[in-house]
Amino acid sequence: MICVIHMNSFTFAHTKVVPGKEYVYYLGIWTESVGIIGVNLYALITGYVCVLSKWRYTRYFRLWVLVSFYTVALAGVGYVLTYAGITDAPVYLLYYCKMLLFGSTYWYFVAYTGLFFITPCLNSALKALPKERYFLMLMVLILLLPVVNRGACGALFSMGYNMIWLTVMYVVGAYIKLYPPVRYRSSTLLVCALLCSFVPLGLTSVGISGELFSYSMLNNVLYSIVLFIVFTRLNVASPKLRRMITLLAPAAFSVYLIQCHPWVWNVFVSKISICFQSLDCPWWFSLVFGMLLYFAATVIDFGRIALFRICRVNIVADYIAARIETAVKAVLPKLKRLLE
């Protein structure tokens, strides 16, 4: 989903109307609306998986090592290719090195960092909350935040591009885990999801645009939740398909890291965007090339996984994280006494 909407951005498929090829614009709107919920689904999965699991600092530290690896490695590749005259996308090595501490080359990881460190308290509060009050809180969050995500508040909620919105989706995912909804059939939910995916197209066709592709737009929120509930009910019985999912899943986050690295993004913008500014491309371009982008990035990450295994990177990362966690636990009682 994320690969497709990024490919839409590179080709301007959902932002420009070319006379005689209006259908490309409208299909771009629809594919954008189908894929826009990818980030929401990531956050829903996080809440669903983590609300009942044990909080471990090692889990975050492994992610930080992964983000740092791609931040530096792709910048290095870009520097070499630019120096050799193969590409002309700018590379700022010092900038990338400065950004390593918080991984701020990637907005999602920055937002996840804040969410990760509040999850122990958040999980305790959510599990202690009565179901009725929990549901009422969800209704307020889901209905209120999209409404106030305008004007001066827009900088605070950033259309879903920050920790606040990821936390809202985390809370929703946790609710679905704690209280699985069983009232509606999956077929009914799929129809609702399909209808939600056509809402932006319908609004655009009657001249209503605005923030149709905000993560926190009410239509996209409902679409995310409904489709996610359907996903939680899937029973993958085929051993071959289960093995394929097990093979592909570890590389999923790396696909995002690779395509959203600033240098890689600049290459796409400078090369693909120029080639397709006129929208002189078939309607299926974003879908097919989005899929190719996904599989290409996955293959690259298979190499990274093998390298990490050979160098025992995760073992070293777990050791360092465990030492840091032990040191923090030793300091906390002293800090508590000092504050008292």
ABEGO torsion letter per residue (X at the ends): XAAAAAAAAAAGAAABBBBGAAAAAAAAAAAAAAAAAAAAAAAAAAAAAAAABBBBAAAAAAAAAAAAAAAAAAAAAAAAAAAAGABABBBBAAAAAAAAAAGAABAAAAAAAAAAAAAAAAAAAAAABBAAAAAAAAAAAAAAAAAABBEAAAAAAGGGBBAAAAAAAAAAAAAAAABBBAABBAAAAAAAAAAAAAAAAAAAAAGBBEBAABAABAAAAAAAAAAAAAAAABBBABAAAAAAAAAAAAAAAAAAAAAABAAAAAAAAAAAAAAAAAGBBBAAAAAAAAAAAAAAAAAAAAAAAAAAAAAGAAAAAAAAAAAAAAAAAAAAAAAAAAAX
